[in-house]
């Protein structure tokens, strides 16, 4: 008898479960509330079918059978009511989440809905918040880069226009015979050559910066001694320092090997030293020092520029930033790309670069991993 009851109940349960799954598949695009109600109905129907099978097998008739069926029906209705209430709560929670998405501010900041949410919806809300935050930061970076590109185009256009206009004027004067005495002709030729050299340097800087921003800077790494690199950098800028009457000093530990591209890293150090010389008054001193600090090496360039305004310190390494409103470069001025290039080269070496005010000026510092 017991086996027969179990078989009948299981058979009816399987049939109802199959019908329920088929119905859920049809309703899979409907509200989750409807699907929860269907689940509750399936549960009640399966239970009721099993009870009916039991009462019939046990030959329960009359009032006892009606009582059993009534109790099961009431229990099923209670379960269905609880399922509907729970479904309504889940639906409202999902609608609050959708409303929070619709209310995303123009700044792109997503605020999760207030109040408790089911664990899954709360996880989705946190994931959406993180995704919107990444998207917002990406958009801010894109706007910053686009603004920097526009400023770079405007500034470089100005910086190119000024020497080109001067070269055109001198060339026309030479061509028309306005400047015909030997001293003036020689001076014009010398000035034209200097302007050509400066324009060539600007073009090289632009090409280097474009490679850095495009991620196409390829490093040929090898073990490099910073003492030799500092010595070469100081030797390369000696004529500029002598012309500005700026003293140079260098100090480096005997053995400071780093895994780096000697040419690119030397360019970064040279850019820092040239920048220091340009902003150091006559009879000032520019000091370069390289020391080991634990598993890193620190290379610092200290000048006598008088310090950088605190508001400008975060922008020092921005493209074309000069710290002044005027864009007309002085006799030793560049396009304002040297520090941006230095930062790109150092970061390509997995290093860090920074600047702080110190003593009579400021200190630029490069930190690189010490090679084993």
Secondary structure, DSSP 8 states (H G I E B T S, - for coil): -HHHHHHHHHHHHHHHHHHHHHHHHHTTTS-HHHHHHHHHHHHHHHHHHHHHHHHHHTT--THHHHHHHHHHHHHHHHHHHHHHHHHHHHHHHHHHHHHHHHT--TT------SS---HHHHHHHHHHHHHHHHHHHHHHHHHHHHHHHHHHHHHHHHHHHHHHHHHHHHHHHHHHTSS-SHHHHHHHHHHHHHHHHHHHHHHHHHHHHHHHHHT------EEEEHHHHHHHHHHHHHHHHHHHT-EEEEEE-S--EEEE-HHHHHHHHHHHHHHHHHHS-TT-EEEEEEEEETTEEEEEEE--S----HHHHTTTTSTT--SSS-----TT---S-HHHHHHHHHHHTT-EEEEEEETTEEEEEEEEE---
